[in-house]
Amino acid sequence: MKARHLAGVAGVAVLALGLAACGSSSSSPPATQSTAAPTGPVTITWSASPIAQVGIRAYLIKQFEAAYPNITVNLVSAPTNTDTNRSTLTTQISGGATSPDVFMGDVIWPAQFGAKGLALPLSDYLPASFFSGFAPGLVTGASYKGKVYGAPFFADQGFLYYRKDLLSKYNLPVPTTWEQLVTDSKTLQSKNAVKYGYVWQGASYEGLTCDWVEFLADAGGSVLNTAGTKASVDSPAALKALTFMRSLITSGVSPAGVTTFQEPQAMQAFDAGDAAFLRNWDYAYANANNPSDSKVVGKVGVAPMPTFAGQPTPGYSAVGGWNNYINPHSKNIGADLVFIKWLSGTDSQTILSTKYTEIPTLQSVRAAVATSSPNAVLKIVGQTKLIARPSFTPAYPQVSQSMYTNLNSALAGSVPPSSALATAASQINTALAGTGL
């Protein structure tokens, strides 16, 4: 993702994004490599996944090149699957590749890339003043063992999108509980208003982990124990969450094909008018209101995620978002630093939040758009309740894979939920043992 994702988020994110460990890790450019801003023409390569289908990356590059005409940015479109993206970059950079120079990466990557020397420790090259303007928690989340590896680019979190026209027509409430979402869905499906009730990310990949930590937190569970040394997913709370997720499919509220859905597929089903509710990231609002991609323009509302009945509302929303990292083997470190500083600066952040619907990482821009923006997503960011994935461990890829592969098997009906959780817990404990934590 985007995990692709946060705000107001601000206060909550201090706790939700406490991802840093202690100690030190470093990956420095060759001694002969200049880190000064370039004085002559230079071309750098930026690897970045599509943010939304509205041309955000190309527009940002155009604005940057206008401000810095001696730096040309070559865009390489990275995979939308964050696991595939991470694997590809890890192979390239660990092999000494000098390109890409800069890469957009998930907020869950700092420990993984920092531990293996696959990203430049930005705090060694940028002043403390650069990091002081970000919303609370974001720099902590971009750090590993005392060094900052990622420049916060845009924040993200899960939201519930709904067909406000249909809820109004049939006098249905915007659901604040999962049980009400099911009831609303079945009502609309029975009236043939929509084919599906709720679409989400159920494929075997990182996006399922994001959805899972939301359901799990709503049920009162967690992935790891407080110390982060042992799995805690084989629990009554986890069984409640996974059993409910499976019931969404068996009841027909969610399509059987949701077990293959990533963010684009879920968004496409909703934008086609086939579903009443969608779980997705903040960019889905812009996409749903883009006439070239959507049949539901002007008919979409957005709300915080639901929770289980009897629990305090709203439900939990997974922390997502993206940072920009620098390849330690890049031959253009100076230009790279200029580029990532601009991407995280006021001009870029204002573009992201006003022209598009991305949640800015700069606290000053957040404050400005929270009151001035007509965008529905930015108006409710501060009403959400966040939950972070346990990405503070370098073993996070293995932890997440253990979750999403076993969860997906249970969602598809291949194994019972209880068996899937027991297997996931065993695999997670093995992964954690390998880190020496």
Wavefront OBJ file of the C-alpha trace (Angstrom):
o trace
v 0.000 0.000 0.000
v -0.095 1.942 0.490
v -0.528 0.791 3.435
v -0.049 3.496 1.501
v -1.009 5.495 5.155
v -1.635 10.707 10.108
v -3.566 13.358 11.514
v -5.329 14.891 14.064
v -4.394 12.180 13.524
v -1.770 14.439 15.107
v -2.459 13.645 18.744
v -3.349 9.988 18.202
v -0.459 9.380 15.864
v 2.069 9.981 18.631
v 1.002 6.678 20.109
v -0.025 4.915 16.914
v 3.229 5.632 15.143
v 5.667 4.792 17.923
v 7.694 2.581 15.626
v 11.304 3.450 16.402
v 13.743 1.218 18.209
v 17.022 2.332 19.795
v 20.632 2.174 18.670
v 22.191 3.095 15.348
v 22.400 1.964 11.766
v 24.007 3.750 8.841
v 24.397 3.545 5.114
v 26.530 6.303 3.652
v 27.345 7.276 0.078
v 30.912 6.859 -1.168
v 33.372 9.378 0.263
v 33.772 10.934 -3.193
v 30.034 11.477 -3.581
v 28.926 15.087 -3.231
v 25.775 15.777 -1.234
v 25.632 19.428 -2.304
v 22.808 20.681 -4.513
v 23.780 20.323 -8.191
v 24.972 23.382 -10.111
v 24.600 21.819 -13.559
v 22.017 19.655 -15.348
v 21.349 16.271 -13.761
v 18.724 13.571 -14.219
v 17.459 11.465 -11.343
v 15.072 8.528 -11.335
v 12.098 8.404 -8.998
v 10.432 5.044 -8.454
v 6.873 5.611 -7.289
v 3.701 3.565 -7.296
v 0.567 5.157 -8.769
v -0.987 7.247 -6.009
v -4.388 7.484 -7.694
v -5.533 7.487 -11.266
v -5.500 11.271 -11.512
v -1.919 12.119 -12.566
v -0.510 13.207 -9.209
v 3.079 12.046 -9.798
v 3.398 13.663 -13.223
v 1.965 16.940 -11.968
v 4.358 17.069 -9.015
v 7.319 16.382 -11.284
v 6.242 19.182 -13.612
v 6.045 21.643 -10.725
v 9.377 20.550 -9.295
v 11.196 20.835 -12.616
v 9.780 24.329 -13.041
v 11.231 25.298 -9.675
v 14.542 23.471 -10.275
v 15.154 23.512 -14.055
v 18.621 21.943 -13.740
v 17.134 18.726 -12.281
v 15.141 16.396 -14.533
v 13.091 13.652 -12.880
v 12.564 10.367 -14.706
v 9.499 8.598 -13.317
v 9.524 4.817 -13.054
v 6.104 3.456 -12.163
v 6.487 0.932 -9.343
v 4.081 -1.954 -8.603
v 0.921 -1.096 -6.667
v 1.426 -4.229 -4.564
v 3.654 -2.976 -1.758
v 5.124 -6.453 -1.180
v 6.172 -6.804 -4.817
v 7.528 -3.274 -4.778
v 9.549 -3.899 -1.612
v 10.939 -7.170 -2.941
v 11.990 -5.597 -6.241
v 13.713 -2.651 -4.571
v 15.417 -4.888 -2.033
v 16.874 -7.042 -4.805
v 18.018 -4.033 -6.832
v 19.574 -2.011 -4.032
v 21.160 -4.930 -2.205
v 22.818 -5.774 -5.508
v 24.390 -2.310 -5.672
v 22.102 -0.748 -8.289
v 22.461 3.024 -8.489
v 18.918 3.448 -9.800
v 16.351 4.401 -8.726
v 17.885 7.388 -7.004
v 14.778 8.118 -4.953
v 11.987 5.690 -4.189
v 8.556 6.142 -2.704
v 8.040 3.506 -0.056
v 5.531 2.401 2.515
v 5.586 3.836 6.033
v 6.257 0.315 7.293
v 9.668 0.089 5.580
v 12.139 2.045 7.786
v 13.100 -0.852 10.061
v 13.407 -3.271 7.157
v 15.446 -0.972 4.911
v 17.415 0.656 7.714
v 18.511 -2.660 9.214
v 19.850 -3.829 5.849
v 21.445 -0.554 4.746
v 19.064 -0.196 1.799
v 18.167 3.449 2.425
v 20.227 6.519 3.206
v 19.896 7.773 6.803
v 18.456 11.178 5.944
v 19.039 12.563 9.421
v 22.786 12.378 8.678
v 22.347 14.816 5.776
v 19.386 17.042 6.589
v 19.106 19.462 9.533
v 16.790 18.895 12.465
v 14.709 21.843 11.258
v 13.664 19.824 8.202
v 12.034 17.187 10.399
v 10.499 19.525 12.997
v 7.588 20.656 10.827
v 5.941 17.281 10.330
v 2.843 16.207 12.222
v 3.591 14.445 15.515
v 4.534 10.803 15.158
v 5.459 10.824 11.478
v 9.199 11.251 11.973
v 9.199 8.616 14.697
v 7.459 6.297 12.297
v 10.093 7.021 9.631
v 12.936 6.149 11.988
v 14.894 3.086 12.974
v 17.491 2.862 15.734
v 17.759 6.586 16.180
v 18.084 7.614 12.538
v 15.430 8.913 10.147
v 15.291 7.001 6.861
v 12.120 8.316 5.241
v 10.944 11.821 4.366
v 7.172 11.860 5.093
v 5.402 12.377 1.756
v 1.704 11.887 2.385
v -0.208 10.266 5.177
v -3.056 7.839 4.857
v -5.577 5.791 6.763
v -8.593 3.648 6.127
v -11.993 5.261 5.536
v -15.503 3.971 4.949
v -16.971 5.239 1.673
v -20.704 4.925 1.161
v -23.419 5.672 -1.379
v -25.053 8.656 0.284
v -27.754 8.782 -2.394
v -28.876 5.233 -1.658
v -28.784 5.617 2.116
v -30.906 8.744 1.774
v -33.371 7.128 -0.641
v -34.016 4.163 1.649
v -33.727 6.082 4.956
v -30.737 4.110 6.157
v -28.148 5.387 8.647
v -24.470 5.753 7.903
v -23.227 2.673 9.758
v -21.084 3.173 12.838
v -21.007 -0.560 13.641
v -20.164 -3.571 11.513
v -23.520 -5.077 12.374
v -25.341 -2.022 11.008
v -23.235 -2.125 7.847
v -24.385 -5.692 7.274
v -28.019 -4.728 7.864
v -27.786 -1.740 5.506
v -26.071 -3.866 2.884
v -28.696 -6.585 2.951
v -31.486 -4.006 2.715
v -29.969 -2.370 -0.358
v -29.185 -5.726 -1.962
v -32.746 -6.939 -1.377
v -34.039 -3.883 -3.221
v -31.604 -4.508 -6.095
v -30.040 -1.099 -5.476
v -26.570 -2.656 -5.548
v -25.059 -6.017 -6.371
v -22.770 -6.071 -3.324
v -22.918 -4.548 0.100
v -19.292 -4.090 1.115
v -16.055 -4.362 -0.852
v -12.614 -4.349 0.730
v -9.097 -5.771 0.413
v -9.124 -9.532 0.941
v -6.320 -10.719 -1.344
v -3.201 -12.385 0.018
v -1.022 -9.266 0.316
v -0.208 -6.343 2.622
v -3.585 -4.687 2.110
v -5.303 -7.580 3.877
v -3.006 -7.028 6.856
v -4.227 -3.417 6.984
v -7.885 -4.456 6.948
v -7.134 -7.189 9.452
v -5.530 -4.973 12.119
v -8.646 -2.770 11.975
v -11.076 -5.641 12.559
v -8.729 -7.144 15.156
v -8.415 -3.898 17.127
v -12.195 -3.424 16.966
v -12.553 -6.846 18.583
v -10.024 -5.939 21.286
v -7.095 -7.967 19.969
v -3.561 -7.336 18.749
v -1.002 -8.945 16.454
v 1.883 -9.030 18.932
v 2.211 -8.755 22.686
v 3.160 -5.409 24.209
v 6.874 -6.194 24.106
v 6.663 -7.212 20.460
v 8.292 -10.555 21.210
v 5.406 -12.973 20.754
v 2.338 -13.408 18.565
v -1.047 -12.746 20.133
v -3.252 -13.430 17.105
v -4.432 -16.845 18.303
v -6.993 -15.338 20.677
v -10.777 -15.134 21.182
v -10.738 -11.552 19.879
v -8.915 -12.611 16.722
v -11.328 -15.489 16.184
v -14.269 -13.098 16.498
v -12.735 -10.730 13.942
v -11.820 -13.391 11.391
v -15.121 -15.245 11.755
v -16.947 -11.998 11.032
v -14.785 -11.277 7.985
v -15.559 -14.735 6.616
v -19.276 -14.194 7.295
v -19.254 -11.111 5.069
v -18.450 -13.441 2.191
v -20.669 -16.386 3.093
v -23.648 -14.078 3.623
v -23.190 -12.472 0.208
v -22.638 -9.004 1.672
v -19.169 -9.149 0.111
v -18.495 -10.973 -3.169
v -16.589 -14.261 -3.113
v -14.070 -12.533 -5.349
v -13.123 -10.141 -2.545
v -10.469 -12.704 -1.613
v -8.639 -11.546 -4.759
v -9.336 -7.819 -4.338
v -6.564 -5.314 -3.766
v -7.269 -1.571 -3.503
v -7.827 -1.008 -7.250
v -10.300 -3.880 -7.634
v -12.337 -2.843 -4.601
v -12.355 0.769 -5.784
v -13.400 -0.223 -9.299
v -16.374 -2.216 -8.001
v -17.523 0.723 -5.907
v -16.944 3.319 -8.620
v -18.909 1.170 -11.081
v -21.928 1.451 -8.794
v -21.854 -2.217 -7.842
v -21.332 -1.775 -4.081
v -22.881 0.301 -1.298
v -19.793 0.485 0.909
v -16.046 0.521 0.350
v -13.037 0.372 2.641
v -10.123 2.211 1.061
v -7.541 4.944 1.561
v -8.030 8.689 1.211
v -7.329 8.788 -2.548
v -10.479 6.765 -3.216
v -12.570 9.892 -2.712
v -10.884 11.682 -5.609
v -11.200 8.611 -7.786
v -14.892 8.177 -6.979
v -15.478 11.760 -8.073
v -13.483 11.536 -11.295
v -15.997 11.304 -14.187
v -13.534 9.393 -16.371
v -13.269 6.587 -13.807
v -16.494 6.650 -11.834
v -20.242 6.264 -12.290
v -20.974 7.526 -8.772
v -19.633 11.085 -8.996
v -21.327 13.307 -6.437
v -23.011 10.351 -4.769
v -20.241 9.360 -2.347
v -19.949 10.073 1.357
v -17.036 9.274 3.654
v -16.964 8.372 7.337
v -14.638 6.895 9.954
v -14.480 3.115 10.010
v -17.189 1.202 11.930
v -16.567 -1.000 14.956
v -18.341 -3.933 16.573
v -21.547 -3.275 18.498
v -20.920 -2.367 22.109
v -17.502 -0.846 21.411
v -16.713 2.894 21.512
v -17.093 4.505 18.106
v -15.530 5.083 15.681
v -13.697 1.916 14.756
v -9.977 1.702 14.200
v -8.292 2.879 11.018
v -4.963 1.419 9.919
v -2.072 3.837 9.643
v -0.864 4.052 6.076
v 0.935 6.492 3.875
v 4.224 6.839 2.080
v 7.690 8.241 2.594
v 10.428 8.998 0.102
v 13.761 7.251 0.550
v 17.160 7.692 -1.093
v 19.121 4.794 -2.550
v 22.496 4.810 -0.748
v 24.202 3.834 -4.046
v 22.757 6.800 -5.965
v 25.311 8.921 -7.819
v 23.113 12.009 -7.432
v 22.698 12.374 -3.676
v 22.694 16.167 -3.827
v 19.872 16.291 -6.358
v 18.043 13.536 -4.498
v 18.049 15.595 -1.320
v 16.699 18.631 -3.158
v 13.907 16.519 -4.637
v 12.756 14.831 -1.432
v 12.882 18.138 0.449
v 10.603 19.666 -2.193
v 8.210 16.686 -2.129
v 7.871 17.079 1.644
v 7.789 20.887 1.503
v 4.983 23.418 1.581
v 4.455 23.686 -2.186
v 4.143 19.942 -2.765
v 2.094 19.332 0.378
v -0.329 22.092 -0.549
v -0.751 20.623 -4.025
v -1.355 17.158 -2.581
v -4.020 18.371 -0.177
v -5.816 21.015 -2.245
v -5.587 19.859 -5.850
v -5.913 16.218 -4.789
v -7.201 14.561 -1.605
v -4.006 13.374 0.031
v -3.460 13.961 3.747
v -0.465 16.304 4.085
v 2.404 15.485 6.406
v 3.377 19.069 7.247
v 1.553 20.282 10.337
v 1.189 23.818 8.965
v -0.500 22.598 5.778
v -2.791 20.302 7.747
v -3.964 23.198 9.860
v -4.632 25.310 6.773
v -6.640 22.727 4.825
v -8.630 21.365 7.765
v -10.735 24.510 7.815
v -10.500 25.711 4.221
v -10.756 22.565 2.113
v -14.133 21.459 0.765
v -12.797 17.897 0.606
v -14.857 15.561 2.789
v -11.901 13.344 3.681
v -9.764 16.163 5.061
v -12.665 17.356 7.210
v -12.982 14.068 9.121
v -9.313 13.098 9.492
v -9.318 14.354 13.071
v -12.348 12.218 13.982
v -10.630 8.899 13.344
v -8.984 6.405 15.688
v -5.710 4.942 14.460
v -4.024 1.575 14.777
v -0.479 0.926 13.562
v 0.813 -2.279 12.084
v 3.643 -3.852 14.132
v 6.306 -2.649 11.710
v 8.855 -1.685 14.348
v 10.498 -5.080 13.917
v 12.795 -5.878 10.966
v 10.861 -9.159 10.776
v 7.693 -7.309 9.832
v 7.566 -8.679 6.244
v 7.495 -12.214 7.636
v 5.002 -11.254 10.348
v 2.666 -9.654 7.832
v 3.007 -12.473 5.314
v 2.163 -14.999 8.024
v -0.999 -13.054 8.709
v -2.262 -12.350 5.227
v -1.557 -15.774 3.728
v -3.340 -17.621 6.514
v -6.144 -15.091 6.751
v -6.740 -15.332 3.028
v -6.993 -19.119 3.258
v -9.643 -18.759 5.947
v -11.548 -16.124 3.987
v -11.564 -18.398 0.942
v -12.926 -21.241 3.069
v -9.868 -23.451 2.620
v -9.224 -23.730 6.364
v -11.257 -22.907 9.480
v -10.543 -19.507 11.059
v -9.205 -21.154 14.235
v -6.674 -23.205 12.282
v -5.574 -20.193 10.251
v -4.922 -18.187 13.397
v -2.989 -20.975 15.096
v -0.771 -21.419 12.040
v -0.211 -17.672 11.736
v 0.807 -17.406 15.380
v 3.316 -20.245 15.004
v 4.855 -18.708 11.896
v 5.045 -15.254 13.479
v 6.802 -16.614 16.560
v 9.347 -18.347 14.332
v 9.975 -15.084 12.449
v 10.380 -13.110 15.661
v 12.781 -15.676 17.087
v 14.989 -15.166 14.057
v 15.480 -11.480 14.878
v 16.917 -12.154 18.319
v 14.405 -9.805 19.959
l 1 2 3 4 5
l 6 7 8 9 10 11 12 13 14 15 16 17 18 19 20 21 22 23 24 25 26 27 28 29 30 31 32 33 34 35 36 37 38 39 40 41 42 43 44 45 46 47 48 49 50 51 52 53 54 55 56 57 58 59 60 61 62 63 64 65 66 67 68 69 70 71 72 73 74 75 76 77 78 79 80 81 82 83 84 85 86 87 88 89 90 91 92 93 94 95 96 97 98 99 100 101 102 103 104 105 106 107 108 109 110 111 112 113 114 115 116 117 118 119 120 121 122 123 124 125 126 127 128 129 130 131 132 133 134 135 136 137 138 139 140 141 142 143 144 145 146 147 148 149 150 151 152 153 154 155 156 157 158 159 160 161 162 163 164 165 166 167 168 169 170 171 172 173 174 175 176 177 178 179 180 181 182 183 184 185 186 187 188 189 190 191 192 193 194 195 196 197 198 199 200 201 202 203 204 205 206 207 208 209 210 211 212 213 214 215 216 217 218 219 220 221 222 223 224 225 226 227 228 229 230 231 232 233 234 235 236 237 238 239 240 241 242 243 244 245 246 247 248 249 250 251 252 253 254 255 256 257 258 259 260 261 262 263 264 265 266 267 268 269 270 271 272 273 274 275 276 277 278 279 280 281 282 283 284 285 286 287 288 289 290 291 292 293 294 295 296 297 298 299 300 301 302 303 304 305 306 307 308 309 310 311 312 313 314 315 316 317 318 319 320 321 322 323 324 325 326 327 328 329 330 331 332 333 334 335 336 337 338 339 340 341 342 343 344 345 346 347 348 349 350 351 352 353 354 355 356 357 358 359 360 361 362 363 364 365 366 367 368 369 370 371 372 373 374 375 376 377 378 379 380 381 382 383 384 385 386 387 388 389 390 391 392 393 394 395 396 397 398 399 400 401 402 403 404 405 406 407 408 409 410 411 412 413 414 415 416 417 418 419 420 421 422 423 424 425 426 427 428 429 430 431 432 433 434 435 436 437
